[in-house]
Amino acid sequence: MNGTFFTPTQVVLAEVEQERQTQERKWGEQNHLDGTGREIDRVTAAACRATCQRAAAAGKVSWRHILAEQVYKAFGKPSPDMLRAELVQVAAVACAWVEAIDRRLAATPAVPAPAGPVTTTAVRRLYDFADEPSEGAHHIDD
């Protein structure tokens, strides 16, 4: 079989890795305060959750609702361990949203594909993979 197959998540995470490398080159290693654990953020998280639940009940939930809820939950976490766990969830939701956008773009030929190529090398750095495609995998020629 020619070429390599990647899942949609692998493609998005390779783009994230490329962006992180760009950020590192531009600003170097960043070590800021977390600035989380404030009561206002916990209150905002609860409001975002209620808004998301109402939208879901009405059949109108959006990725913005879901991501806002996750981000404000993260902002409300006081400890690094809890914050880290929430930020992984934020990243997963953002990744899922990008995958959904990519599916829409692929279904609409008149809309251009996402900018910036994702190279096979970028994905290989992140994953061990088989040459057999999995469900929903993208094919990238070497």
N, CA, C and O atoms as a GROMACS GRO file, in nm:
protein
  568
    1MET      N    1   0.085  -0.117   0.000
    1MET     CA    2   0.000   0.000   0.000
    1MET      C    3   0.090   0.124   0.000
    1MET      O    4   0.181   0.133   0.082
    2ASN      N    5   0.066   0.218  -0.090
    2ASN     CA    6   0.147   0.339  -0.098
    2ASN      C    7   0.092   0.444  -0.003
    2ASN      O    8  -0.028   0.451   0.021
    3GLY      N    9   0.182   0.526   0.050
    3GLY     CA   10   0.139   0.635   0.137
    3GLY      C   11   0.117   0.587   0.279
    3GLY      O   12   0.137   0.471   0.312
    4THR      N   13   0.076   0.680   0.361
    4THR     CA   14   0.054   0.655   0.503
    4THR      C   15  -0.084   0.706   0.540
    4THR      O   16  -0.130   0.807   0.486
    5PHE      N   17  -0.149   0.637   0.631
    5PHE     CA   18  -0.282   0.677   0.674
    5PHE      C   19  -0.276   0.731   0.816
    5PHE      O   20  -0.214   0.671   0.904
    6PHE      N   21  -0.342   0.844   0.838
    6PHE     CA   22  -0.347   0.907   0.969
    6PHE      C   23  -0.492   0.932   1.007
    6PHE      O   24  -0.576   0.958   0.922
    7THR      N   25  -0.520   0.924   1.136
    7THR     CA   26  -0.654   0.958   1.182
    7THR      C   27  -0.670   1.109   1.178
    7THR      O   28  -0.570   1.182   1.176
    8PRO      N   29  -0.794   1.158   1.177
    8PRO     CA   30  -0.815   1.303   1.182
    8PRO      C   31  -0.748   1.366   1.304
    8PRO      O   32  -0.694   1.477   1.295
    9THR      N   33  -0.751   1.298   1.417
    9THR     CA   34  -0.689   1.352   1.538
    9THR      C   35  -0.538   1.364   1.520
    9THR      O   36  -0.480   1.464   1.562
   10GLN      N   37  -0.474   1.265   1.459
   10GLN     CA   38  -0.330   1.271   1.436
   10GLN      C   39  -0.294   1.390   1.347
   10GLN      O   40  -0.193   1.457   1.371
   11VAL      N   41  -0.375   1.416   1.245
   11VAL     CA   42  -0.349   1.528   1.155
   11VAL      C   43  -0.358   1.660   1.232
   11VAL      O   44  -0.270   1.745   1.219
   12VAL      N   45  -0.462   1.677   1.313
   12VAL     CA   46  -0.479   1.800   1.390
   12VAL      C   47  -0.365   1.817   1.490
   12VAL      O   48  -0.309   1.925   1.504
   13LEU      N   49  -0.331   1.710   1.561
   13LEU     CA   50  -0.225   1.720   1.661
   13LEU      C   51  -0.089   1.748   1.598
   13LEU      O   52  -0.004   1.812   1.660
   14ALA      N   53  -0.068   1.703   1.475
   14ALA     CA   54   0.056   1.737   1.404
   14ALA      C   55   0.059   1.887   1.374
   14ALA      O   56   0.164   1.950   1.383
   15GLU      N   57  -0.057   1.944   1.339
   15GLU     CA   58  -0.064   2.089   1.318
   15GLU      C   59  -0.038   2.164   1.449
   15GLU      O   60   0.028   2.267   1.450
   16VAL      N   61  -0.092   2.112   1.558
   16VAL     CA   62  -0.068   2.173   1.690
   16VAL      C   63   0.081   2.169   1.722
   16VAL      O   64   0.137   2.268   1.768
   17GLU      N   65   0.146   2.056   1.696
   17GLU     CA   66   0.290   2.043   1.720
   17GLU      C   67   0.367   2.146   1.637
   17GLU      O   68   0.461   2.208   1.687
   18GLN      N   69   0.328   2.164   1.511
   18GLN     CA   70   0.395   2.264   1.428
   18GLN      C   71   0.377   2.404   1.486
   18GLN      O   72   0.471   2.483   1.488
   19GLU      N   73   0.257   2.435   1.532
   19GLU     CA   74   0.231   2.566   1.593
   19GLU      C   75   0.313   2.585   1.720
   19GLU      O   76   0.367   2.693   1.744
   20ARG      N   77   0.323   2.480   1.802
   20ARG     CA   78   0.403   2.488   1.925
   20ARG      C   79   0.550   2.515   1.891
   20ARG      O   80   0.616   2.593   1.960
   21GLN      N   81   0.601   2.452   1.788
   21GLN     CA   82   0.739   2.477   1.746
   21GLN      C   83   0.757   2.622   1.704
   21GLN      O   84   0.858   2.684   1.735
   22THR      N   85   0.659   2.676   1.631
   22THR     CA   86   0.663   2.817   1.590
   22THR      C   87   0.664   2.908   1.712
   22THR      O   88   0.741   3.004   1.717
   23GLN      N   89   0.580   2.878   1.811
   23GLN     CA   90   0.576   2.959   1.933
   23GLN      C   91   0.709   2.953   2.007
   23GLN      O   92   0.757   3.055   2.056
   24GLU      N   93   0.768   2.834   2.016
   24GLU     CA   94   0.896   2.819   2.084
   24GLU      C   95   1.005   2.902   2.015
   24GLU      O   96   1.086   2.967   2.080
   25ARG      N   97   1.005   2.898   1.882
   25ARG     CA   98   1.105   2.977   1.807
   25ARG      C   99   1.083   3.126   1.831
   25ARG      O  100   1.179   3.202   1.845
   26LYS      N  101   0.958   3.166   1.835
   26LYS     CA  102   0.926   3.309   1.846
   26LYS      C  103   0.951   3.363   1.987
   26LYS      O  104   1.011   3.470   2.003
   27TRP      N  105   0.906   3.289   2.091
   27TRP     CA  106   0.909   3.342   2.227
   27TRP      C  107   0.997   3.262   2.322
   27TRP      O  108   1.019   3.305   2.435
   28GLY      N  109   1.046   3.148   2.280
   28GLY     CA  110   1.123   3.064   2.371
   28GLY      C  111   1.030   2.996   2.471
   28GLY      O  112   0.908   3.001   2.458
   29GLU      N  113   1.092   2.933   2.570
   29GLU     CA  114   1.012   2.864   2.672
   29GLU      C  115   0.937   2.968   2.756
   29GLU      O  116   0.995   3.067   2.800
   30GLN      N  117   0.808   2.944   2.777
   30GLN     CA  118   0.723   3.035   2.853
   30GLN      C  119   0.687   2.972   2.986
   30GLN      O  120   0.644   2.857   2.992
   31ASN      N  121   0.704   3.048   3.094
   31ASN     CA  122   0.671   3.001   3.228
   31ASN      C  123   0.599   3.114   3.302
   31ASN      O  124   0.662   3.194   3.371
   32HIS      N  125   0.467   3.118   3.287
   32HIS     CA  126   0.385   3.222   3.348
   32HIS      C  127   0.308   3.166   3.467
   32HIS      O  128   0.300   3.045   3.486
   33LEU      N  129   0.252   3.255   3.546
   33LEU     CA  130   0.159   3.213   3.651
   33LEU      C  131   0.035   3.154   3.586
   33LEU      O  132   0.000   3.192   3.474
   34ASP      N  133  -0.032   3.061   3.655
   34ASP     CA  134  -0.155   3.004   3.601
   34ASP      C  135  -0.270   3.104   3.608
   34ASP      O  136  -0.347   3.116   3.512
   35GLY      N  137  -0.282   3.176   3.716
   35GLY     CA  138  -0.388   3.277   3.728
   35GLY      C  139  -0.526   3.216   3.737
   35GLY      O  140  -0.624   3.279   3.697
   36THR      N  141  -0.537   3.095   3.790
   36THR     CA  142  -0.665   3.026   3.796
   36THR      C  143  -0.712   3.011   3.940
   36THR      O  144  -0.642   3.049   4.034
   37GLY      N  145  -0.830   2.955   3.955
   37GLY     CA  146  -0.884   2.925   4.087
   37GLY      C  147  -0.968   3.037   4.146
   37GLY      O  148  -1.002   3.034   4.265
   38ARG      N  149  -1.002   3.136   4.066
   38ARG     CA  150  -1.083   3.248   4.116
   38ARG      C  151  -1.230   3.210   4.123
   38ARG      O  152  -1.280   3.135   4.039
   39GLU      N  153  -1.299   3.262   4.221
   39GLU     CA  154  -1.442   3.236   4.239
   39GLU      C  155  -1.522   3.281   4.117
   39GLU      O  156  -1.615   3.212   4.076
   40ILE      N  157  -1.487   3.395   4.060
   40ILE     CA  158  -1.561   3.446   3.943
   40ILE      C  159  -1.554   3.347   3.827
   40ILE      O  160  -1.649   3.334   3.750
   41ASP      N  161  -1.444   3.278   3.814
   41ASP     CA  162  -1.430   3.179   3.707
   41ASP      C  163  -1.515   3.055   3.735
   41ASP      O  164  -1.570   2.995   3.642
   42ARG      N  165  -1.526   3.015   3.861
   42ARG     CA  166  -1.614   2.902   3.896
   42ARG      C  167  -1.760   2.939   3.871
   42ARG      O  168  -1.838   2.856   3.824
   43VAL      N  169  -1.797   3.062   3.902
   43VAL     CA  170  -1.934   3.109   3.877
   43VAL      C  171  -1.959   3.114   3.726
   43VAL      O  172  -2.065   3.070   3.678
   44THR      N  173  -1.863   3.166   3.652
   44THR     CA  174  -1.877   3.173   3.505
   44THR      C  175  -1.885   3.033   3.445
   44THR      O  176  -1.961   3.010   3.351
   45ALA      N  177  -1.807   2.940   3.499
   45ALA     CA  178  -1.811   2.800   3.451
   45ALA      C  179  -1.950   2.741   3.471
   45ALA      O  180  -2.002   2.673   3.382
   46ALA      N  181  -2.010   2.766   3.586
   46ALA     CA  182  -2.145   2.715   3.613
   46ALA      C  183  -2.246   2.777   3.517
   46ALA      O  184  -2.336   2.708   3.468
   47ALA      N  185  -2.231   2.907   3.488
   47ALA     CA  186  -2.321   2.973   3.393
   47ALA      C  187  -2.302   2.916   3.253
   47ALA      O  188  -2.399   2.895   3.181
   48CYS      N  189  -2.177   2.892   3.214
   48CYS     CA  190  -2.150   2.834   3.081
   48CYS      C  191  -2.208   2.693   3.071
   48CYS      O  192  -2.262   2.655   2.967
   49ARG      N  193  -2.198   2.618   3.178
   49ARG     CA  194  -2.253   2.481   3.180
   49ARG      C  195  -2.405   2.486   3.162
   49ARG      O  196  -2.461   2.409   3.084
   50ALA      N  197  -2.470   2.575   3.234
   50ALA     CA  198  -2.616   2.588   3.224
   50ALA      C  199  -2.656   2.631   3.083
   50ALA      O  200  -2.753   2.579   3.027
   51THR      N  201  -2.582   2.725   3.026
   51THR     CA  202  -2.610   2.770   2.890
   51THR      C  203  -2.592   2.657   2.790
   51THR      O  204  -2.673   2.640   2.699
   52CYS      N  205  -2.487   2.579   2.807
   52CYS     CA  206  -2.459   2.466   2.719
   52CYS      C  207  -2.570   2.362   2.731
   52CYS      O  208  -2.616   2.308   2.630
   53GLN      N  209  -2.614   2.333   2.852
   53GLN     CA  210  -2.720   2.235   2.873
   53GLN      C  211  -2.852   2.282   2.812
   53GLN      O  212  -2.926   2.203   2.753
   54ARG      N  213  -2.882   2.411   2.826
   54ARG     CA  214  -3.005   2.465   2.765
   54ARG      C  215  -2.998   2.456   2.613
   54ARG      O  216  -3.094   2.417   2.547
   55ALA      N  217  -2.884   2.490   2.558
   55ALA     CA  218  -2.866   2.483   2.412
   55ALA      C  219  -2.879   2.339   2.365
   55ALA      O  220  -2.941   2.312   2.262
   56ALA      N  221  -2.821   2.246   2.439
   56ALA     CA  222  -2.830   2.104   2.402
   56ALA      C  223  -2.974   2.056   2.409
   56ALA      O  224  -3.020   1.986   2.319
   57ALA      N  225  -3.047   2.096   2.514
   57ALA     CA  226  -3.187   2.055   2.527
   57ALA      C  227  -3.272   2.109   2.413
   57ALA      O  228  -3.370   2.046   2.373
   58ALA      N  229  -3.234   2.226   2.361
   58ALA     CA  230  -3.308   2.287   2.250
   58ALA      C  231  -3.256   2.240   2.114
   58ALA      O  232  -3.306   2.283   2.010
   59GLY      N  233  -3.156   2.152   2.114
   59GLY     CA  234  -3.098   2.104   1.989
   59GLY      C  235  -3.013   2.209   1.919
   59GLY      O  236  -2.997   2.203   1.797
   60LYS      N  237  -2.958   2.305   1.995
   60LYS     CA  238  -2.881   2.414   1.934
   60LYS      C  239  -2.743   2.430   1.996
   60LYS      O  240  -2.684   2.538   1.990
   61VAL      N  241  -2.692   2.322   2.055
   61VAL     CA  242  -2.559   2.332   2.115
   61VAL      C  243  -2.455   2.353   2.006
   61VAL      O  244  -2.463   2.295   1.898
   62SER      N  245  -2.357   2.436   2.036
   62SER     CA  246  -2.249   2.463   1.941
   62SER      C  247  -2.116   2.427   2.005
   62SER      O  248  -2.106   2.408   2.126
   63TRP      N  249  -2.014   2.419   1.921
   63TRP     CA  250  -1.880   2.396   1.972
   63TRP      C  251  -1.840   2.510   2.065
   63TRP      O  252  -1.768   2.486   2.163
   64ARG      N  253  -1.884   2.632   2.036
   64ARG     CA  254  -1.852   2.746   2.123
   64ARG      C  255  -1.906   2.722   2.263
   64ARG      O  256  -1.836   2.748   2.361
   65HIS      N  257  -2.030   2.674   2.274
   65HIS     CA  258  -2.086   2.644   2.406
   65HIS      C  259  -1.998   2.544   2.482
   65HIS      O  260  -1.963   2.564   2.598
   66ILE      N  261  -1.962   2.436   2.413
   66ILE     CA  262  -1.888   2.327   2.476
   66ILE      C  263  -1.748   2.375   2.518
   66ILE      O  264  -1.705   2.348   2.630
   67LEU      N  265  -1.680   2.444   2.428
   67LEU     CA  266  -1.544   2.488   2.460
   67LEU      C  267  -1.546   2.594   2.570
   67LEU      O  268  -1.461   2.591   2.659
   68ALA      N  269  -1.640   2.686   2.567
   68ALA     CA  270  -1.648   2.788   2.673
   68ALA      C  271  -1.667   2.723   2.809
   68ALA      O  272  -1.604   2.763   2.906
   69GLU      N  273  -1.754   2.623   2.816
   69GLU     CA  274  -1.775   2.552   2.942
   69GLU      C  275  -1.644   2.490   2.991
   69GLU      O  276  -1.610   2.502   3.109
   70GLN      N  277  -1.572   2.424   2.902
   70GLN     CA  278  -1.448   2.358   2.940
   70GLN      C  279  -1.340   2.459   2.981
   70GLN      O  280  -1.268   2.436   3.078
   71VAL      N  281  -1.329   2.568   2.909
   71VAL     CA  282  -1.227   2.669   2.940
   71VAL      C  283  -1.254   2.730   3.077
   71VAL      O  284  -1.162   2.744   3.158
   72TYR      N  285  -1.379   2.767   3.104
   72TYR     CA  286  -1.407   2.827   3.234
   72TYR      C  287  -1.397   2.728   3.348
   72TYR      O  288  -1.364   2.766   3.460
   73LYS      N  289  -1.425   2.601   3.321
   73LYS     CA  290  -1.398   2.499   3.424
   73LYS      C  291  -1.249   2.496   3.457
   73LYS      O  292  -1.211   2.488   3.573
   74ALA      N  293  -1.165   2.503   3.354
   74ALA     CA  294  -1.021   2.505   3.375
   74ALA      C  295  -0.980   2.631   3.453
   74ALA      O  296  -0.900   2.622   3.546
   75PHE      N  297  -1.034   2.746   3.415
   75PHE     CA  298  -0.999   2.870   3.484
   75PHE      C  299  -1.033   2.863   3.633
   75PHE      O  300  -0.966   2.926   3.715
   76GLY      N  301  -1.135   2.787   3.668
   76GLY     CA  302  -1.177   2.777   3.807
   76GLY      C  303  -1.096   2.681   3.893
   76GLY      O  304  -1.114   2.678   4.015
   77LYS      N  305  -1.008   2.603   3.832
   77LYS     CA  306  -0.933   2.502   3.908
   77LYS      C  307  -0.815   2.564   3.982
   77LYS      O  308  -0.732   2.631   3.921
   78PRO      N  309  -0.807   2.542   4.115
   78PRO     CA  310  -0.702   2.605   4.195
   78PRO      C  311  -0.568   2.530   4.195
   78PRO      O  312  -0.463   2.592   4.214
   79SER      N  313  -0.569   2.400   4.174
   79SER     CA  314  -0.443   2.324   4.184
   79SER      C  315  -0.389   2.288   4.046
   79SER      O  316  -0.466   2.269   3.953
   80PRO      N  317  -0.257   2.280   4.033
   80PRO     CA  318  -0.197   2.243   3.904
   80PRO      C  319  -0.245   2.108   3.851
   80PRO      O  320  -0.266   2.094   3.730
   81ASP      N  321  -0.264   2.009   3.938
   81ASP     CA  322  -0.310   1.878   3.892
   81ASP      C  323  -0.451   1.886   3.832
   81ASP      O  324  -0.477   1.831   3.725
   82MET      N  325  -0.540   1.955   3.902
   82MET     CA  326  -0.677   1.971   3.853
   82MET      C  327  -0.680   2.055   3.726
   82MET      O  328  -0.753   2.024   3.632
   83LEU      N  329  -0.600   2.162   3.723
   83LEU     CA  330  -0.593   2.248   3.606
   83LEU      C  331  -0.542   2.171   3.485
   83LEU      O  332  -0.597   2.182   3.376
   84ARG      N  333  -0.437   2.093   3.506
   84ARG     CA  334  -0.381   2.016   3.395
   84ARG      C  335  -0.484   1.921   3.335
   84ARG      O  336  -0.499   1.913   3.213
   85ALA      N  337  -0.557   1.850   3.422
   85ALA     CA  338  -0.660   1.757   3.374
   85ALA      C  339  -0.765   1.831   3.292
   85ALA      O  340  -0.808   1.782   3.187
   86GLU      N  341  -0.807   1.947   3.338
   86GLU     CA  342  -0.908   2.025   3.264
   86GLU      C  343  -0.852   2.078   3.133
   86GLU      O  344  -0.922   2.081   3.032
   87LEU      N  345  -0.724   2.121   3.133
   87LEU     CA  346  -0.666   2.173   3.009
   87LEU      C  347  -0.652   2.064   2.903
   87LEU      O  348  -0.663   2.092   2.784
   88VAL      N  349  -0.629   1.940   2.945
   88VAL     CA  350  -0.629   1.830   2.849
   88VAL      C  351  -0.768   1.816   2.788
   88VAL      O  352  -0.780   1.792   2.668
   89GLN      N  353  -0.872   1.832   2.869
   89GLN     CA  354  -1.008   1.827   2.816
   89GLN      C  355  -1.034   1.944   2.721
   89GLN      O  356  -1.098   1.926   2.617
   90VAL      N  357  -0.984   2.063   2.754
   90VAL     CA  358  -0.996   2.179   2.665
   90VAL      C  359  -0.930   2.148   2.531
   90VAL      O  360  -0.988   2.171   2.425
   91ALA      N  361  -0.808   2.094   2.536
   91ALA     CA  362  -0.737   2.061   2.413
   91ALA      C  363  -0.813   1.956   2.331
   91ALA      O  364  -0.818   1.965   2.209
   92ALA      N  365  -0.872   1.858   2.399
   92ALA     CA  366  -0.948   1.754   2.328
   92ALA      C  367  -1.071   1.812   2.260
   92ALA      O  368  -1.102   1.775   2.147
   93VAL      N  369  -1.140   1.903   2.327
   93VAL     CA  370  -1.258   1.966   2.266
   93VAL      C  371  -1.214   2.052   2.147
   93VAL      O  372  -1.277   2.048   2.041
   94ALA      N  373  -1.106   2.130   2.164
   94ALA     CA  374  -1.057   2.212   2.053
   94ALA      C  375  -1.018   2.124   1.934
   94ALA      O  376  -1.046   2.159   1.819
   95CYS      N  377  -0.954   2.012   1.961
   95CYS     CA  378  -0.916   1.918   1.855
   95CYS      C  379  -1.041   1.864   1.785
   95CYS      O  380  -1.045   1.858   1.662
   96ALA      N  381  -1.140   1.824   1.862
   96ALA     CA  382  -1.264   1.772   1.803
   96ALA      C  383  -1.333   1.878   1.718
   96ALA      O  384  -1.389   1.846   1.613
   97TRP      N  385  -1.328   2.003   1.761
   97TRP     CA  386  -1.389   2.112   1.685
   97TRP      C  387  -1.316   2.129   1.552
   97TRP      O  388  -1.380   2.144   1.448
   98VAL      N  389  -1.182   2.128   1.554
   98VAL     CA  390  -1.105   2.139   1.430
   98VAL      C  391  -1.138   2.023   1.336
   98VAL      O  392  -1.153   2.043   1.216
   99GLU      N  393  -1.149   1.902   1.392
   99GLU     CA  394  -1.186   1.787   1.310
   99GLU      C  395  -1.323   1.807   1.245
   99GLU      O  396  -1.342   1.773   1.128
  100ALA      N  397  -1.418   1.863   1.320
  100ALA     CA  398  -1.553   1.888   1.266
  100ALA      C  399  -1.546   1.991   1.154
  100ALA      O  400  -1.614   1.977   1.052
  101ILE      N  401  -1.464   2.095   1.173
  101ILE     CA  402  -1.446   2.195   1.066
  101ILE      C  403  -1.387   2.129   0.943
  101ILE      O  404  -1.433   2.154   0.831
  102ASP      N  405  -1.285   2.046   0.962
  102ASP     CA  406  -1.223   1.977   0.848
  102ASP      C  407  -1.324   1.890   0.773
  102ASP      O  408  -1.322   1.884   0.650
  103ARG      N  409  -1.413   1.822   0.848
  103ARG     CA  410  -1.516   1.740   0.781
  103ARG      C  411  -1.608   1.828   0.698
  103ARG      O  412  -1.644   1.792   0.586
  104ARG      N  413  -1.647   1.944   0.753
  104ARG     CA  414  -1.733   2.035   0.676
  104ARG      C  415  -1.663   2.086   0.552
  104ARG      O  416  -1.722   2.092   0.444
  105LEU      N  417  -1.535   2.122   0.568
  105LEU     CA  418  -1.459   2.171   0.452
  105LEU      C  419  -1.445   2.064   0.345
  105LEU      O  420  -1.454   2.093   0.226
  106ALA      N  421  -1.423   1.940   0.388
  106ALA     CA  422  -1.409   1.830   0.292
  106ALA      C  423  -1.540   1.803   0.219
  106ALA      O  424  -1.539   1.758   0.105
  107ALA      N  425  -1.652   1.830   0.284
  107ALA     CA  426  -1.783   1.806   0.223
  107ALA      C  427  -1.828   1.922   0.134
  107ALA      O  428  -1.929   1.911   0.064
  108THR      N  429  -1.754   2.032   0.137
  108THR     CA  430  -1.790   2.151   0.059
  108THR      C  431  -1.674   2.186  -0.033
  108THR      O  432  -1.585   2.260   0.007
  109PRO      N  433  -1.673   2.133  -0.157
  109PRO     CA  434  -1.559   2.153  -0.247
  109PRO      C  435  -1.528   2.299  -0.275
  109PRO      O  436  -1.412   2.332  -0.305
  110ALA      N  437  -1.626   2.388  -0.267
  110ALA     CA  438  -1.602   2.529  -0.299
  110ALA      C  439  -1.521   2.599  -0.190
  110ALA      O  440  -1.466   2.706  -0.214
  111VAL      N  441  -1.513   2.540  -0.072
  111VAL     CA  442  -1.439   2.601   0.038
  111VAL      C  443  -1.297   2.547   0.037
  111VAL      O  444  -1.278   2.426   0.029
  112PRO      N  445  -1.196   2.636   0.044
  112PRO     CA  446  -1.057   2.585   0.042
  112PRO      C  447  -1.024   2.503   0.165
  112PRO      O  448  -1.082   2.522   0.272
  113ALA      N  449  -0.930   2.412   0.149
  113ALA     CA  450  -0.883   2.328   0.260
  113ALA      C  451  -0.808   2.414   0.360
  113ALA      O  452  -0.768   2.525   0.326
  114PRO      N  453  -0.789   2.365   0.482
  114PRO     CA  454  -0.715   2.442   0.583
  114PRO      C  455  -0.577   2.480   0.532
  114PRO      O  456  -0.513   2.403   0.460
  115ALA      N  457  -0.532   2.599   0.570
  115ALA     CA  458  -0.401   2.648   0.527
  115ALA      C  459  -0.290   2.568   0.594
  115ALA      O  460  -0.306   2.516   0.704
  116GLY      N  461  -0.178   2.561   0.527
  116GLY     CA  462  -0.060   2.499   0.587
  116GLY      C  463  -0.062   2.348   0.575
  116GLY      O  464  -0.149   2.282   0.632
  117PRO      N  465   0.033   2.293   0.501
  117PRO     CA  466   0.036   2.148   0.487
  117PRO      C  467   0.081   2.080   0.615
  117PRO      O  468   0.164   2.132   0.689
  118VAL      N  469   0.026   1.964   0.639
  118VAL     CA  470   0.074   1.879   0.747
  118VAL      C  471   0.157   1.772   0.680
  118VAL      O  472   0.105   1.694   0.600
  119THR      N  473   0.282   1.766   0.713
  119THR     CA  474   0.371   1.671   0.646
  119THR      C  475   0.366   1.536   0.715
  119THR      O  476   0.336   1.525   0.834
  120THR      N  477   0.396   1.435   0.639
  120THR     CA  478   0.405   1.300   0.693
  120THR      C  479   0.508   1.296   0.804
  120THR      O  480   0.488   1.230   0.906
  121THR      N  481   0.619   1.366   0.786
  121THR     CA  482   0.725   1.368   0.887
  121THR      C  483   0.673   1.423   1.019
  121THR      O  484   0.708   1.371   1.125
  122ALA      N  485   0.592   1.528   1.015
  122ALA     CA  486   0.539   1.587   1.138
  122ALA      C  487   0.454   1.487   1.214
  122ALA      O  488   0.463   1.478   1.337
  123VAL      N  489   0.373   1.411   1.144
  123VAL     CA  490   0.288   1.313   1.210
  123VAL      C  491   0.374   1.196   1.260
  123VAL      O  492   0.351   1.146   1.370
  124ARG      N  493   0.470   1.153   1.182
  124ARG     CA  494   0.555   1.041   1.223
  124ARG      C  495   0.629   1.070   1.354
  124ARG      O  496   0.649   0.981   1.436
  125ARG      N  497   0.667   1.196   1.372
  125ARG     CA  498   0.736   1.232   1.495
  125ARG      C  499   0.648   1.208   1.617
  125ARG      O  500   0.699   1.179   1.725
  126LEU      N  501   0.519   1.220   1.600
  126LEU     CA  502   0.427   1.210   1.714
  126LEU      C  503   0.374   1.070   1.737
  126LEU      O  504   0.335   1.037   1.849
  127TYR      N  505   0.370   0.987   1.633
  127TYR     CA  506   0.299   0.860   1.645
  127TYR      C  507   0.375   0.743   1.586
  127TYR      O  508   0.450   0.757   1.490
  128ASP      N  509   0.353   0.630   1.647
  128ASP     CA  510   0.384   0.504   1.581
  128ASP      C  511   0.256   0.469   1.508
  128ASP      O  512   0.148   0.487   1.564
  129PHE      N  513   0.265   0.421   1.387
  129PHE     CA  514   0.144   0.393   1.313
  129PHE      C  515   0.164   0.275   1.220
  129PHE      O  516   0.276   0.238   1.187
  130ALA      N  517   0.053   0.219   1.180
  130ALA     CA  518   0.054   0.112   1.081
  130ALA      C  519   0.023   0.171   0.945
  130ALA      O  520  -0.037   0.278   0.935
  131ASP      N  521   0.063   0.101   0.841
  131ASP     CA  522   0.032   0.148   0.707
  131ASP      C  523  -0.112   0.115   0.667
  131ASP      O  524  -0.156   0.152   0.558
  132GLU      N  525  -0.184   0.046   0.753
  132GLU     CA  526  -0.324   0.016   0.724
  132GLU      C  527  -0.412   0.128   0.773
  132GLU      O  528  -0.394   0.176   0.885
  133PRO      N  529  -0.507   0.173   0.693
  133PRO     CA  530  -0.594   0.283   0.734
  133PRO      C  531  -0.692   0.239   0.843
  133PRO      O  532  -0.740   0.126   0.842
  134SER      N  533  -0.720   0.330   0.934
  134SER     CA  534  -0.826   0.306   1.032
  134SER      C  535  -0.947   0.386   0.988
  134SER      O  536  -0.938   0.469   0.898
  135GLU      N  537  -1.061   0.362   1.052
  135GLU     CA  538  -1.183   0.432   1.017
  135GLU      C  539  -1.162   0.581   1.033
  135GLU      O  540  -1.114   0.625   1.137
  136GLY      N  541  -1.197   0.660   0.932
  136GLY     CA  542  -1.184   0.805   0.937
  136GLY      C  543  -1.042   0.856   0.912
  136GLY      O  544  -1.015   0.974   0.930
  137ALA      N  545  -0.951   0.766   0.868
  137ALA     CA  546  -0.812   0.807   0.849
  137ALA      C  547  -0.798   0.891   0.723
  137ALA      O  548  -0.873   0.875   0.627
  138HIS      N  549  -0.699   0.980   0.726
  138HIS     CA  550  -0.664   1.062   0.611
  138HIS      C  551  -0.540   1.002   0.545
  138HIS      O  552  -0.451   0.952   0.613
  139HIS      N  553  -0.535   1.006   0.415
  139HIS     CA  554  -0.420   0.954   0.341
  139HIS      C  555  -0.333   1.073   0.303
  139HIS      O  556  -0.380   1.170   0.245
  140ILE      N  557  -0.204   1.063   0.337
  140ILE     CA  558  -0.107   1.166   0.300
  140ILE      C  559   0.004   1.096   0.225
  140ILE      O  560   0.070   1.008   0.279
  141ASP      N  561   0.025   1.137   0.099
  141ASP     CA  562   0.131   1.077   0.019
  141ASP      C  563   0.265   1.124   0.068
  141ASP      O  564   0.281   1.241   0.106
  142ASP      N  565   0.363   1.035   0.067
  142ASP     CA  566   0.500   1.072   0.106
  142ASP      C  567   0.562   1.160   0.002
  142ASP      O  568   0.676   1.202   0.017
   0.00000   0.00000   0.00000
